[in-house]
Amino acid sequence: MAPPPIPIALIDDHNLFRSVLAQMLDGTTHYKVVVEAEHGGEYLRAVKNGAKVAVAVVDLHMPIMDGYATIAWIRANTPGTRAIALTFELGEEAMARALQAGACGFLRKNIGKHEFLDALNQVVTVGHYHSPSELEDADALREEHARKKSDALAQLTERELEFIRWVCDEEELTHEQVAERMMVHRRTADGFREGAYEKCGVKTKAGLVVFAHKWGIVH
């Protein structure tokens, strides 16, 4: 007997786009769309009314309650549901914010059907999404990833790692607030920031957040 289809939520204010995704997923044997919502508020009501969702595909830019707030709510209130962020944006700022909010995957709306389904399958089976090219040699990828992670983390001091974790906090702390949490002067925190930026090879807070998620400094 085949297992029941996995329940999916589509949260997007573009009705045509959402409808096309729903038809595609409902046409498979693995997935069934159980919630369609135009914004996060509608999704919250559906969940509070009893909807059970395994994966929520969330557009980042919606009225009333946007994707970032929706993903953060999902992580805080229904941790059994995994969220995939969906957007037309190309910059790392959107990716960083989505990861901070709790997204398990980040997709751009111009991807093809097969990549979308691959991403959904990965989020369901392993909990997060990697692009198809990263899956060509899984064993080699894991070894290379472990080596790069070790190299990246070996350069950072414990205080720089602590600084990075505070910067990546979901409260989106300012540098003054990070200094307060670390119980150091602002200039000392600036030193941790400069050291972290240089060692991680980034120039912005968003770049640091992406680095931290990529190498498992934060989850």
C-alpha positions as CSV (number, residue, x, y, z in Angstrom):
1,M,0.0,0.0,0.0
2,A,1.4,3.4,-1.1
3,P,2.1,5.9,1.7
4,P,-0.3,8.9,1.8
5,P,0.9,12.0,-0.1
6,I,2.9,14.6,1.8
7,P,0.8,17.7,2.7
8,I,2.1,20.9,1.1
9,A,1.1,24.6,1.7
10,L,1.6,27.2,-1.0
11,I,1.7,30.8,0.3
12,D,2.0,33.3,-2.5
13,D,-0.1,36.4,-3.4
14,H,0.3,35.7,-7.2
15,N,-2.8,33.5,-7.8
16,L,-1.8,32.2,-11.2
17,F,1.7,31.2,-10.1
18,R,0.2,29.5,-7.0
19,S,-2.4,27.7,-9.1
20,V,0.2,26.4,-11.5
21,L,2.3,25.1,-8.6
22,A,-0.7,23.4,-7.1
23,Q,-1.6,21.7,-10.3
24,M,1.9,20.4,-10.7
25,L,2.2,19.1,-7.2
26,D,-1.3,17.5,-7.2
27,G,-0.4,15.8,-10.4
28,T,2.3,13.8,-8.6
29,T,1.7,10.8,-6.4
30,H,4.0,12.1,-3.6
31,Y,2.5,15.5,-2.8
32,K,-0.9,17.0,-2.1
33,V,-1.6,20.8,-1.7
34,V,-3.7,21.1,1.4
35,V,-3.4,24.9,1.9
36,E,-3.3,27.8,-0.5
37,A,-2.9,31.2,1.0
38,E,-2.4,34.7,-0.4
39,H,-0.3,35.8,2.7
40,G,0.9,34.6,6.0
41,G,-2.2,35.6,7.9
42,E,-4.3,33.3,5.8
43,Y,-1.9,30.5,6.4
44,L,-1.9,31.0,10.1
45,R,-5.7,30.8,10.2
46,A,-5.6,27.5,8.2
47,V,-3.1,26.0,10.6
48,K,-5.1,27.2,13.6
49,N,-8.2,25.6,12.1
50,G,-6.4,22.2,12.0
51,A,-4.4,22.1,8.7
52,K,-1.4,19.7,8.9
53,V,1.5,20.8,6.7
54,A,4.8,19.1,6.2
55,V,6.4,21.7,3.9
56,A,5.3,25.3,3.3
57,V,6.5,27.0,0.1
58,V,6.5,30.7,1.1
59,D,6.9,33.7,-1.2
60,L,9.0,36.3,0.6
61,H,7.1,39.4,-0.6
62,M,3.4,39.4,0.2
63,P,1.0,41.9,1.7
64,I,-0.3,41.9,5.3
65,M,2.2,39.2,6.5
66,D,5.3,38.7,4.4
67,G,7.3,35.6,3.9
68,Y,10.0,36.4,6.5
69,A,7.4,36.8,9.2
70,T,5.6,33.7,8.1
71,I,8.7,31.5,8.1
72,A,9.7,32.8,11.5
73,W,6.2,32.0,12.8
74,I,6.4,28.5,11.3
75,R,9.7,27.8,13.0
76,A,8.5,29.1,16.4
77,N,5.0,27.6,16.4
78,T,5.1,24.5,14.1
79,P,8.7,23.2,14.1
80,G,7.5,20.0,12.4
81,T,6.8,22.0,9.3
82,R,9.7,22.9,7.0
83,A,9.7,26.1,5.0
84,I,11.1,26.8,1.6
85,A,11.6,30.5,0.7
86,L,10.6,31.6,-2.8
87,T,11.5,34.9,-4.5
88,F,12.5,36.8,-7.6
89,E,15.3,38.5,-5.7
90,L,18.9,37.7,-6.6
91,G,20.8,39.4,-3.8
92,E,22.3,37.6,-0.8
93,E,20.4,39.9,1.6
94,A,17.1,38.1,0.9
95,M,18.8,34.7,1.3
96,A,20.4,35.8,4.6
97,R,17.1,37.1,6.0
98,A,15.2,33.9,4.9
99,L,17.8,31.7,6.6
100,Q,17.7,33.8,9.7
101,A,13.9,33.4,9.8
102,G,14.3,29.6,9.6
103,A,14.0,28.6,5.9
104,C,15.3,25.2,5.0
105,G,15.7,26.1,1.3
106,F,15.9,29.2,-0.9
107,L,14.6,29.1,-4.4
108,R,14.2,31.8,-7.1
109,K,11.0,31.8,-9.1
110,N,12.7,31.4,-12.4
111,I,13.8,27.8,-11.8
112,G,12.4,24.9,-13.7
113,K,9.9,22.2,-12.7
114,H,12.6,19.5,-12.1
115,E,14.8,21.7,-9.9
116,F,11.7,22.8,-7.9
117,L,10.7,19.1,-7.3
118,D,14.3,18.2,-6.5
119,A,14.4,21.0,-3.9
120,L,11.1,19.8,-2.4
121,N,12.3,16.2,-2.2
122,Q,15.5,17.3,-0.5
123,V,13.7,19.3,2.1
124,V,11.4,16.4,2.8
125,T,14.1,13.7,3.0
126,V,17.2,15.5,4.4
127,G,15.7,18.7,5.9
128,H,17.4,21.2,3.7
129,Y,18.0,22.1,0.0
130,H,21.2,21.9,-2.0
131,S,21.3,22.6,-5.8
132,P,21.4,19.6,-8.1
133,S,25.0,20.1,-9.0
134,E,26.0,19.5,-5.4
135,L,24.3,16.1,-5.5
136,E,26.4,14.6,-8.3
137,D,28.9,13.0,-6.0
138,A,27.4,12.9,-2.5
139,D,30.4,11.2,-0.8
140,A,32.9,13.5,-2.3
141,L,30.7,16.5,-1.4
142,R,30.5,15.5,2.2
143,E,34.3,15.1,2.4
144,E,34.9,18.4,0.7
145,H,32.3,20.1,2.8
146,A,33.8,18.7,6.0
147,R,37.3,19.9,5.0
148,K,36.2,23.4,4.0
149,K,34.2,23.7,7.2
150,S,37.2,22.7,9.3
151,D,39.4,25.1,7.4
152,A,36.9,27.9,7.8
153,L,36.2,27.4,11.5
154,A,39.9,26.8,12.4
155,Q,40.7,30.5,11.6
156,L,38.0,31.9,13.9
157,T,38.5,32.5,17.6
158,E,35.8,31.5,20.2
159,R,34.9,35.2,20.7
160,E,34.6,35.7,16.9
161,L,32.3,32.7,16.7
162,E,30.3,34.0,19.5
163,F,30.0,37.4,17.7
164,I,28.8,35.6,14.5
165,R,26.1,33.7,16.4
166,W,24.8,36.9,18.0
167,V,24.8,38.6,14.6
168,C,22.8,35.7,13.2
169,D,20.3,35.8,16.0
170,E,16.7,35.9,14.8
171,E,16.2,39.2,16.7
172,E,18.5,40.9,14.1
173,L,20.5,42.7,16.8
174,T,22.4,45.9,16.1
175,H,26.2,45.9,16.7
176,E,25.6,47.9,19.9
177,Q,23.2,45.2,21.1
178,V,25.7,42.5,20.2
179,A,28.4,44.3,22.2
180,E,26.0,44.4,25.2
181,R,25.2,40.7,24.9
182,M,28.9,39.9,24.8
183,M,29.5,42.3,27.7
184,V,32.3,44.2,25.8
185,H,32.8,47.7,24.6
186,R,31.5,48.6,21.2
187,R,35.1,49.0,19.9
188,T,35.9,45.5,21.0
189,A,32.9,44.1,19.2
190,D,34.0,46.1,16.1
191,G,37.3,44.2,16.3
192,F,35.5,40.9,16.4
193,R,33.4,42.0,13.4
194,E,36.5,43.0,11.4
195,G,38.3,39.7,12.2
196,A,35.2,37.7,11.3
197,Y,34.7,39.5,8.0
198,E,38.3,39.1,7.0
199,K,38.6,35.4,7.9
200,C,35.2,34.5,6.4
201,G,35.9,36.5,3.2
202,V,32.8,38.6,3.4
203,K,32.1,42.4,3.4
204,T,28.6,42.6,4.8
205,K,26.4,41.3,7.6
206,A,24.3,39.4,5.1
207,G,27.4,37.7,3.7
208,L,28.4,36.7,7.3
209,V,24.9,35.2,7.9
210,V,25.1,33.2,4.7
211,F,28.6,32.0,5.6
212,A,27.5,31.0,9.1
213,H,24.6,28.9,7.8
214,K,26.6,27.3,5.1
215,W,29.3,26.1,7.5
216,G,27.0,25.1,10.3
217,I,28.0,27.9,12.8
218,V,24.3,28.5,13.2
219,H,21.3,26.3,12.2
